């Protein structure tokens, strides 16, 4: 069935743009998470636990917290929060972002 404002071609173009904007948002989320997780990984001497926790928190956010926040604000708040944190880390750490800290050894 043709849409009232431009027919099937306009409807198809809208679907394609919606699809591409969703993929772009996911790509930006992945890039932001890469910066955040890498910063924590390097700052902890190579421990994977911060990466696991950050990834888990974003998954929890998207299922438990985000639906209400997204509905209230009309946008995906998780993407904005992750990208903002990534930009802050890039600005604050700058070139030191790639400096790996020495691992902490606990003697028992």
WOCORVEN-V458167 format. One record per backbone hydrogen bond with DSSP energy under -0.5 kcal/mol. CO is the residue of the C=O (numbers start at 1). NH is the residue of the N-H. E is the energy in kcal/mol with one decimal. If there is no record, write none. Layout:
BEGIN
co/nh/e
CO/NH/E
CO/NH/E
END
This chain:
BEGIN
co/nh/e
3/6/-0.9
3/7/-1.2
6/10/-0.8
7/11/-1.7
8/12/-2.5
9/13/-2.3
10/14/-2.1
11/15/-1.9
12/16/-2.3
13/17/-2.5
14/18/-2.2
15/19/-2.5
16/20/-2.7
17/21/-2.5
18/22/-1.8
19/23/-1.9
20/24/-2.4
21/25/-2.2
22/26/-1.9
23/27/-2.4
24/28/-2.4
25/29/-2.1
26/30/-2.5
27/31/-2.3
28/32/-2.6
29/33/-2.8
30/34/-2.1
31/35/-1.8
32/36/-2.4
33/37/-3.0
34/38/-2.2
35/39/-2.3
36/40/-2.1
37/41/-2.7
38/42/-2.7
39/43/-2.2
40/44/-1.2
41/46/-2.6
42/45/-1.2
42/101/-2.4
48/52/-2.2
49/53/-2.7
50/54/-2.8
51/55/-2.5
52/56/-2.5
53/57/-2.7
54/58/-2.2
55/59/-2.0
56/60/-2.6
57/61/-2.9
58/62/-2.2
59/63/-1.2
60/64/-3.1
60/65/-0.7
61/65/-0.9
61/66/-3.6
65/68/-0.6
65/69/-1.6
66/70/-3.9
67/71/-1.8
68/72/-2.3
69/73/-2.5
70/74/-2.4
70/75/-0.6
75/77/-1.1
76/80/-1.4
77/81/-2.7
78/82/-2.7
79/83/-2.5
80/84/-2.4
81/85/-2.3
82/86/-2.4
83/87/-2.4
84/88/-2.5
85/89/-2.6
86/90/-2.3
87/91/-2.4
88/92/-3.0
89/93/-2.6
89/94/-0.6
90/94/-1.4
93/96/-2.4
94/97/-1.5
95/98/-0.9
96/99/-1.7
98/100/-0.6
103/105/-0.5
104/106/-0.5
105/107/-0.7
END
